[in-house]
Amino acid sequence: MKFHIKNLAEWNDVVKDITPKLQHNILLLNGNLGAGKTTFTKFLLQELGSTDEISSPTYSIVNEYDTPKGKIYHFDLYRLKSKEEAFDFGIEEYLDNAYLSVIEWPEIYRDELEDYGYHQMTIDTTDSGREITFE
């Protein structure tokens, strides 16, 4: 699926189209700094019924949110230097116990996810907005 959005409100349309297509409990988010990965996650969590305050997990590495369907974990692996650091904070336990795990900057851990089913979304910044690809 591909989307082109020009403003913040259009994230709602993207989320409404993507949410019914989530068949796996892991969603990888790719995109440059400032592309909108956390913004998308905020809209997604709201759509899934979370009333929690949503923020970037850049410094905490993982944030936990409640939804009527279960726990959602939002990861930011940008600062990790190795996959061993992900093992050290217990990423596997989070992944195994989540309704949904949203992972920003998944590159360091991508090979470990091959045994899991996952979706992937890429957000590219353009002069006229954002180009989004969902697989």
N, C-alpha and C positions, 0 to 999 in steps of 0.2 A: 504494500500500500504506500502511496505517496501523497503528501500534503504540501501545500504552500500556504503559509499564514503571513499576514501583514501586521497584525496587532495582537495584543495580549488576550483579548476576549475570544479570539479564534482558537486558542488552546482548548476551550470547552468542546468545540466541534471535533478536534483531533481525539481528545480523550473519549468522547462519546462513541466515536467510530472504532477506536482501538480496544476499549474495555471488553466488549463482548467477544473479541477475538483472542483474548488471553487464555490459552490452553495450558500453559506451563506456569510454574510458580516463580520463575526467574525472568526478569526483564533487564537486559543490558542496555545502558545508555551511552552512546558515543557522541562526541562533539567537542569543539574547542571550548576554552574558558569563556563563559558568558553566553554560550549558545542557547541556553534555556533548559538544561537538564533538570535542575532543581525546580524551575518554574513549572515544567511539565509535571513533575512529581507532585507538586502542590495541587494542581488541578486534578490529577489522577486520584490522590488520596481523598479529596473532597467528593469526587464522583463515587468513590467506594464507601462514603459515609463517615469518614474520620472527622472528628470535631477537634482533634489535637492541633496545637500550634505547630506548624511545619516549618522547619529550617534546614539549612544545608548541613550535612554531616562532615564538612571539610575537616574540622578539628577533632570531632568525636569519633570519626571513621564510620560509626553506625548510629542511626537514630531509629527508635522503635515507635510505632504508631498503632493505635487500636482502631479497628473497623468492625462493623457488625459481622463480617465474614471471617475475621481472625487478625492475627498480627501481621503487620507489614514492616519490613526492615528496609531502610534506605541507607545504602553504603556509598562511601566516597573513598575509593582506593588510590587516589592520586598521590598521596604522600608515602605509600608503601614502596619499599625498595626491593622486596622479594615476596614470593608466595608464602614463605615460612612465616612472615609477619602476619599474614592472613590466618594461617593455622594457629598462631599464638593467641590471637584474640577470639578464636573459636568460630570462624566463619561457617564451618560445616554444620555446627549445631544450629546456628541461625537459619541457614538455608533449609535444613531438614525440618524445622519447626515453624516455618512461615507460611501464611496464606499466600504472600507474595514478597519477593525480595527484588528491590530495584537497585541496580549496581551501576554507579557512575565510575568512569575510568576503569573498566574491567580488565584491561590488557594484562596486568600482572598475574591475574588469576584465571584467565580465559581457558587455558589448557586443562585446568582442574575441573572445569564445568562441562567437559565433553560427556561425562556420564549422566549429567542432568539434561533435561529438556529445557530450552530457554528461547525467549524471543529477543530480538535485537532491534534497537531503534537508533538511527543516526540523525542528528540535528545539524544542519549546515546553515551558516549565516550567509545571507546574500544582501545585495544592495536594497532589495525590496522586501526583506523580511527573513523568514526561515523556510528552508526546505527540509521536510521530514520524511524519512523512509522507515517503515515498520515491516519487519520480517517475522 
